[in-house]
Amino acid sequence: MHRRIFLLFFLFILTGETVVYGQTDTLSPINYAFNLANCIQYGLQHQNDIVNAHLDVAFAREQIKEATAKLFPHGEIDASFTDNLQLATQFIPDFNGPDPTQLIPVQFGTRFASGVTGQINQTIFNSDYFIGLKASRVYKDLSQKNYKRTEIDVRVAIAKAYYAVLTNQENIRLSKANMEQLAKTLKDTKARYEVGIAERVDVDRIQVSYNNVVTDIENNIRLLVYAVQLLKFQMGMPQEANLELTETVQDFNVQEYIEDTINYHIQDRVEYGIQSTQISLNELNLKAKKLAYLPSLSGYINYGWNYYSQAFADLWKRGFGSSALGLTLTWPIFTGTERLHQIKELQITLEQSRNTLNYIGQQIQVEVANANTQYQNNKALYATQKENMGLTQGIYDRIVLKFEQGVATSLDVTSAESDLKQAQVQYVTALLNTLVSKTDLDKAMGKIK
């Protein structure tokens, strides 16, 4: 019961806190035989968050191209058609009349008019364009760091789910060993009862223990099925696929793990790099706002045709060409005090981002210290529980031997069996905690790349 409660609790925590959403697949079932490295490699190719993070990097590349394209010449064509249903009336002096000061109404123009003009614009200098180009490159670096963070999270999630499967398998292996021993003891006790050497209570006590072990194995098998499903989910593997792990917990000798928590660098943590990149973006934003005081200069050249006619049918029979070449200078000399306050706001934001970087550095040091403490404690507890399980197994074997010799009671056997199960629960728990805390320590030190 303790073993089931622990594993259910661990899988619940794993599902609630470290699950990352995986993609579904409707392909036919495929058989996979993977170790931990294979599972991680598969996840880095198929897991949904990884795929989206990779698309973010591609999106950032397109933004750089977009920023660069703003510096290229831009061409446009404008066309117009006008039907002056009633020409506008204006007043001019009557130069042909007796009184030149007398104003007479006249109408200028034709009823129909049309025009088409092609123009090419070229930015010569604009601080926003050049700063935007630099910012897009920094944003690409930020997207790549975010991709790396997603990759690390996927590696950690897969590793923890993988360890959960292995410890479930170990739990089942130990329970089956108990079942085999109890089955033999139960068979011998029944035989002794039939010849009048043992009592009925001895048979019933051992039968109860045997039934509990059988039920425990069945429950653990169901937990194992769920653990495998969770692992496939973390990997982005279709649930219909058949996944077999080629490693056991014996392949991970946690007692030989040695971690150097002194000679690590906080710069190895991707979160530190992300914040450093964010500072670069804030610096560019501040620079862009300051350079907004500079003028912008652009050039243009155009050519077009204009058509006029009193009759629509004759409108496009004759055109009049026109062309122009020029420069446009825009200089925002004064915009009130708005820009000054915006600059101060960006300076404050920049200072905050620098403070955050310093805080992240301190936070990483605390996380490493905490993760190392947890790992060292779990590692020491694992060594103790492994030894205790061996001692408890020896006690159980001797009690069973004494029971078969008639110098121990069935109560001694069931009590020893209960102690053995408890020792196995503590061993599996310590093993899983050690593997998980080792992963957390590697992540805290920035060793998971």
Buried (B, 14 or more C-beta within 10 A) or exposed (E): EEBBEBBEEBBEEBBEEBEBEBBEBEEEEEEBEBEBEBBBBBBBEBBBBBBEBBEBBEEBEEBBEEBBEBBEEBEEEEEEEEEEEEEEEEEEEBEEEEEEEEEEEEEEEBBBBBBBBBBEBBBEEBBBBBBBBBBBBBBBBBBBBBBBBBBBBBBBBBBBBBBBBBBBBBBBBBBBBBBEBBBEBBEBBBEBBEEEEBBEEBBEBBBEBBEBBBEBBEBBBEBBEBBBBBBBBBBBBBEEBEBEBEBEBEEBEBEEBEBEBEEBEBEBBBBBBBBBBBBBBBBBBBBBBBEBBEEBBBBBBBBBBBBBBEEEEEBBEEBEEEEEEEEEEEEEEEEEEEBEEBBEEBBEBBEEBBEBBEEBBEBBBEBBEBBBEBBBBBBEBBBEBBEBBEEBBEBBEEBBEBBBEEEBBBEBBBBBBEBBBBBBBBBBBBBBBBBBBBBBBBBBBBBBE
